[in-house]
Amino acid sequence: MSQPTPGRAARSDEMAQHTPGERTLRAFYQVLVNTAVANVTTSYLWFALTFWVYLETRSVLATAIIGGSYMLLVAVFGVVFGVIVDRMKKKAVMLLSSVVTTAAYLVAGALFLAFPESTLLDWQGPWFWVFSGVILLGGVVENLRNIALSTTVTLLVPAERRDRANGLVGAVQGIAFMVTSVFSGLSIGLLGMGWTIAIAIAATGVALVHLLFVPIPERGVAHVEGEAPKSFGFRGVIPAVMAVPGLLALILFATFNNLVGGVFMALMDPYGLTLFSVELWGIVLGVTSFGFIIGGALVAKFGLGRNPVRTLLLVNIGIALLGMTFAIREWWWLYALGILIFMSLMPIAEASEQTIVQRVVPYDKQGRVFGFAASVESAAAPVSAFIIGPVAQFWLIPYMESPQGQERFGWLLGDGEARGIALAFVGASLLLLLVVLLAFFSKPYRDLSAAYAAAPPSLATDDGTSAPGPRGEDDGAGGPDRTLDAIGEAGEDLRSGLR
């Protein structure tokens, strides 16, 4: 029998990882806290930029372009980020993200000091886009850390607890959203953009220093068949996606979901700022972001049901129905309640998609698959954001202010200055509902559900091999969420009857 070469033995040692257990779980919690600190910082400055631009320019088009540009950058760099995550140790990836974000915010601070605010707010001039682009770059690079965090769930968390860990990720992101929503509005309203940038620079530096002391027990970089990825392209990504029946369809569905979500991304802040002052709007977002914590806590407690694919579609039905109703009248409490429910549903949807990928895709390919998914899904949002901005600014809003628009849709949307935005919400949500209902009856839905059920949760072992985890009702696919399973089974019965 041939003996392994020293080089191959060395690669095998690099691939060997610690068996997930209580010690690695404690490390995961520390990584999660550090990521929360970093997310607070980037979200704080991102929200502040959006509030500042809209309040100073009153241009829906400008905010739509900013939001669309962010998602476009995420789409462009998604695959690259995924390959970086697969090629480097996860702590090194997170440190790289923190360093680049800190540098970007320092450049933004220098630009704010170098130019008058009137120059930076001229959104038809070059310095507005340079200034906004630097801040956007700092926020986009944060997605490198988030992709790495998704893979650390597989690396550090036992298989039977990963869906709950993904719920905790959603809850922590909700806490970050809650804190930044409140402080971004108060910061712009009371301190202005200059001090807001200064606070972001200081907070980013704190996150970077803290990360130096956060342990991630990772013995080496796990490579596909002992070889590191040789390029930053799609090679190795598409085969990993196509190897799982229905996984590409899941990514495409999430892409369409983001296409609809781009409408909300572009118009939610302008609509809210017509109902509230900037300080109060920040507080409203902070209070309603408790929904992230609620949704994440529900997943952490009960799991995602036996079939996260089904859970994902059920959640999107809820989101579509919500989007058709939460702005149907210009009532502040209806809008706030709708945002609270919407934010409660989002962590469930995100945890569902992540849990599916973590189970059906090998660990050494997960960075690229997560990056590819982020890239493709994010590419949709800027398309709709770039479209809906000018459509709302130059057509929907003037149309709904005209007698013809009020006569045609007044019975549905009532009166108010933001009825054009409300019409965009209703139309996008109706389209989402139709697509989700079709997805429930599709072959890729059945294929991916079967692939998830058949794939045993794998555990990384100290000898570098992959061993099947315990099978059973609570093997990472379920939990005691009987209500969710009952709803899904009723849907299955209906689908079978219609066939």
N, C-alpha and C positions, 0 to 999 in steps of 0.2 A: 504493500500500500504506500502511495507517495506521501511524503511528509510536507507539511505546509512551509512555505518560504517564510523567512523572517519578516519580509515586508507585509505579506498577507496576515501573519500573526499579529503584527502591530496594528493593522487596520481593524482586525477583529477585536483587539483590546480597546481601540478607540470607540468601536460601536457599542461595547458593553455598557449598559446603564444600570443604575441602581433599581432594585425592585421597588415599585411604588408602595409606600407604607406610611406609618405615622410620622416618621422623620421627614420624608419628602413632602408629606402633606403640610407639615409646619412650614417648610420652605416655600411651598406654593402660596400660603397665606401671606408671607412676607412680600413675595413678588406681587401679589394682588394689591397689597396696601401701597407699595411703591408706584405701581401703575396708576392707582387712583390719584396719587399726588400729581403725577405727570399729566393725567387727563384733565384734572381740575385746572391746571395752568393753561394748557392749550385751549380748552373750551372757554375759559374766562376771557382770553384775548380775542378768540374767534367771535364769540357773542358780542363782545364790546365793539369790535370793528363793524359788525352788521348793524347794531343799534346806532352807532355814531354816524355811519354813512347815511342811513335812512332818515334820521332826524335832521341832519344838516342839508341833505339834498332833496328829501321827499320823493325819491325816485325808486319805484318798484323795479324798474329795469336795471338800475345799478346793483341793487341787492340780489336780484336774480342772477346777474352775471357773476357776482362774487361767489354766490353759492354754487353755481354751475362750474365755475373755475376750480373750486375746491374739489368737487367730485371728479372733474376731468383729470386733475393731477393725481388723485387716488387711482383712477383707472389706468393712467399711463404708467404709474410706478408699481402697480399691484404685483405683477409677475416678477419684476425685478426684486421687490421686497421679499416675495416668497422664496426666491432662489437664495437671496442673502441669508434668510433665516435657516434654510437647509444647509448652507455652507459654513456657518459659523456657530459657535456656542451661543446659547440663548442670552446669557448675561452680556456677552460682547455686543450682540445685536441691540440690546436695550441701552447699553452705554453709548453706542454709536448714535442711536436715535436722540438721546438726551443732549449729546454734544452738539449735533446739528441744529436742534431746536433752540438751544441756548444761543448759538451763534446767530441764527436768523433773527431772534428777538433783539439782540444787541444791534444788529444792522437796522432794524425797524426803529429802534430808539434813536440811533444816529440820524436817520432820515427825518424823524419828527423834529429833532433839534435844528436840523440844517435848513428846513423849508417852513414857510408859514402855513398855517392850517388851510388857508384858502387855496393854496397851490395843491396840497395833498387831497383836498376835497373836490377838485375839479376832475370829475370822473371821465371827462372827454380829453383830459391831458395825460401825458405819459407818467408823471410822478405819482398820480393816484394809483396806477396799476403797478408801478414798482413797489410802492409802499404796501399796498394790499397783497401783492404777490409774495413779498418777503414774509409777511405774517402767515399767509396761506401755506407757504413752504414749511414753516415751522410746525404748523398743524398737520400737514400731510405726512411728514416724516414720523409723526406719532403713530401712524398706522403700521409702521415697521415694528414698533413695540407691541401693538395689539395683535399682529399676526404671530409674533413670538409668544405672546401670552397664550394664544389658542393652542400652540404646540406644547407649552409647558403643562397644560391640563393633562395631555396624554403622557408626558414625561414624569410628572410628579404625583398624579392623583390615581388611586386604584380604579380599575375599570368600572366597578359597580357603583362608583360615586361620581363619575364624570358628568353626568347630566346635572346633578346637584351642584357640582363645582361651576359648571357653565351658568347656572342660576345665580350663584354668588358673583360671578363676573358681571352679569347684568345688573345685580343690585348695587355693586360698587360703582359701575358706570352711572347708575341713577343718582347715587350720592354725589358724584362729581358734577353731574348735570344740575342737580338741585343747588349745590353751593355756588357754582359759577353763574347760573341764571340770576340768582339774587344779587350777587356781588357785581356782575357785569353791568346790570341796570343801574345799581346804586353808584358804581364807580364812574360810569359815563355821566350820570345825572349830577353827581356831587363833586367829582374830582376832575373829570375831563379825560381826554385820551392820553395826554402826556403821562400823568401819574399812573394811569392804567397800564401803559407799557412798562413803566418802571417796576410796578408790582409784579408783572408777568416775568420780567427778567430775574428778579430776586427769587420768585417761587421756582422758576426753572432751575436756577442754580442750587437751591435746596434739594430738589428732586435728584439732581445729578450727584450731589455729594452723598445723599442717603443711599442711592443705588450702589455706590462703591462698597457698602457694608452689608448688602443683601446677598445671602448665599443662594446659588442655584446648583444643587448637586448633580452635575453632568460630567461624566468621565471623558467624553469625547463627542465628536460630531458623527451622528449616524448617517452613513452614506448608502446609496442604493448599490448593492452588490459590491461594497467596498470601494466604490469610486465616487469622488466628489463631482457635482455638476460642473461641466466645463464651459457653460455659457449661461447667459441670462435670457435666453429665448424660451420658446414653448416646448423645446425638446424634453421629453420626460413628463411634461405636464399633461398634455392631451392623452397619452396612453394611460396615465394614472386615472384620469377622469373617465375615459371610455371603458376602462376595465370593469367599472361598477355599473350594472344596468340601471338606468334611470337617473344617475348622478348628474349627467349633463343637462337633463331636463329640469332637475332641481335648480341648477345654477341659472338656466334660462328663465325659469319661473321667477326666481329672486331678481333677475335682471328686469323683467317686466314689472315686478313689484316696485323696484327702484325707479322705473320710468314714471310710474304713477306718483311715487314718493317725491320725485323732483318737483311736482306741482306744489305739494305741501311745503317742501323745503324753501321754495322761492316766495311763497305767499303767506306763510303762517305768521312771520314776524310783522310784515306790513298790516295784516288784518288785526293782530293783537294790539299794535300801536295806534290803531284807530279807536280802540275801545278803552285803552289804558294809557297813562303817562309812562315814560320810559322806566322810571323808578318802580312804579306799581306793576308794570308788565314783567320786569325782572323778578319781582316777588311772586307774581302769579306763576311764572315758569318754575320758580324754585319750589313752591308749594305743590304744584301739580306733578313735579318730577318725583314726588313720593311714589307715583305710580311705577317708576322703574324699580324702586325698592320692593314694592308690593309684588310685582310680577316676578322679580328675581327671587324673592323669598318663597313664593309659591312653588317655583321650580326647585329651589334648594330643599324644600320640605317634602314635596310630593313627587318630584320627577316629572316626566313628560308623557306618561302613559306608555303602553306597550309598543306603540308605533309613532315615533316623533314625526314621521312624514305626514301622517294624518293630522297630528296636532298642529303642524305648521299651516296646513290648509284651513283648518277650523279657525285658527287665529286670524288668518287673512280674511275670512268671511266676516268676522267681527270687526276688523279694521275697515272693511269696505262699507258695512252698514253704518258704522260710526261716522265715517267721512261724509256720508250723505245727509247726516242730521245735525252735526255739532255746530254748523254755522247757518242753519236754515232760518234762524232769526237773529237779529243783532242784539242778543242778550249776553251780557258778560258772563253770567253764571253758567249758561249752556256751553259756551265756548270753553270755559275753564274746566267744567266737568268732562267734556269730550276729550280735552287734552290729557286729563288725569287717566281716563280709561285707555286712551291710545298708548300712553306711556306704560301702563300696566301690561298691555299686550305685547309690546315690542321685545322685552327681554325673553318672553316665552318663544317668540318666533326666532330670535337670534340663537337662543340655547338649542332649539330644535335643529337648526341647520348645522351648528357646530358639533352637536352630539352625533348627528348622522355621519359627518365627514370623519370625525375622530374614530368611529367604529368601522367604517367600510374602507378607509384608505390607510395603508401602512404608514407607520410613524415617520419613516425616513423620507416620505413623499408629501407629508401633510403641509409643510411650509409652502411648497409650490402650489398645491391644490388650493389652500386658503388664499394665497396671493392671487392665483388665477381667478378664483371666485370673486375676490374683492375687486380685481381689475375689470372683469366683465360686467359684474353687477353695478359697479360705480359708474361705468361708462354711460349707463342709461339715464341717470339722474341729471347730468348737465344738459343732455339733449332736451329733456322736457323743461328744465329750468330756463334754458336759453329761449325756448319757444314760448313758454307761458308768460315770461316777463313782458316782452313787447305785446303779446296778444292781450294780456290783462291791461297793460298801460294804455294801449291805443285803441282797443276794441271792446273788451268785456266791460271795463269800468265805465267808459262813456256810454255804451249801449244800455247798461242797467240804470244809468242816470237819466236816460231819455224816456219820454212818455211811452214809446213803443216797447222798450224793454220792461218797464214797470207793468204795462198792461199784459204782456205775455207771461212773465215769470213772477209777477208780484204775488199771486196767490200761493206760490211755493216758497218764495224767499223773503217776502215782506218788504219793508222799506228800510233805507239806511244808506250810508255813503259807501259801504264796502260790499254791496250786493253783487258786483261783478266778480270779486274774489270768491264769494260764496258759490256763485254759479260754477266757477272752475273747480271748486272742491267737490260739488255734487257730480259733475260730469266725469271727473277722474275716478271717483269712488265707484260709480256705476260700472265703468269699464273694468275696474279691478274685480268687482263681484262676478261679472260674467265670465272672466277668465278663470277665476278660482273654481267656479262651479264646473266649468269644462275640464279643469285639471283633475277633479275628483273622479271623472269617468275615463281618464286616459290610461293607456297601457304603461307609460313610464311611471305613473304613480304606483301601479301594482308591482312593477318590476323592482323599483327602489325599495318598496315596503318589504318585498320578499328578500332582497339582498341584505337589508338591515337585519331581518329576523334570522337569516342564515349565517351571518358573520359573527363568529365568537369574539368577544372583547379580548384583545391581546394584551399581555403584560410583558414589559421589558424586563429581562432577567439579567442577573449578574454575569452570565456566560455569553451574553450577546445574542441569545436566541430569542425566539418569540414563542410564548406558551399560551395556550387558550385559557381564558379566565373561566370562572364558574358560570355555568349556564343556569337559567332559571327565570322565574317571573320578574325578579328584581336585579338582573344582571347588567344594569346600566340602561336598560331600555324602558324601565317601567317605574315602579313605585306604587303606592296605594291609591293612585288617582283613578278610582273606579268610575267616577262621574264622567271623566274625559273618555275613558274606554267605552262607556255605555253610549255616549253621544256618537263616537266614531263607529261603533258597531251598528247603530241605527242607520247611519249614513251608508255603511256597507250594504245593509239589507235593502235600502232604497235603491242603491245603484244596481244590485243584483236583480231586483224586481223589474227595473226599467229595461235591463238587458234581456 
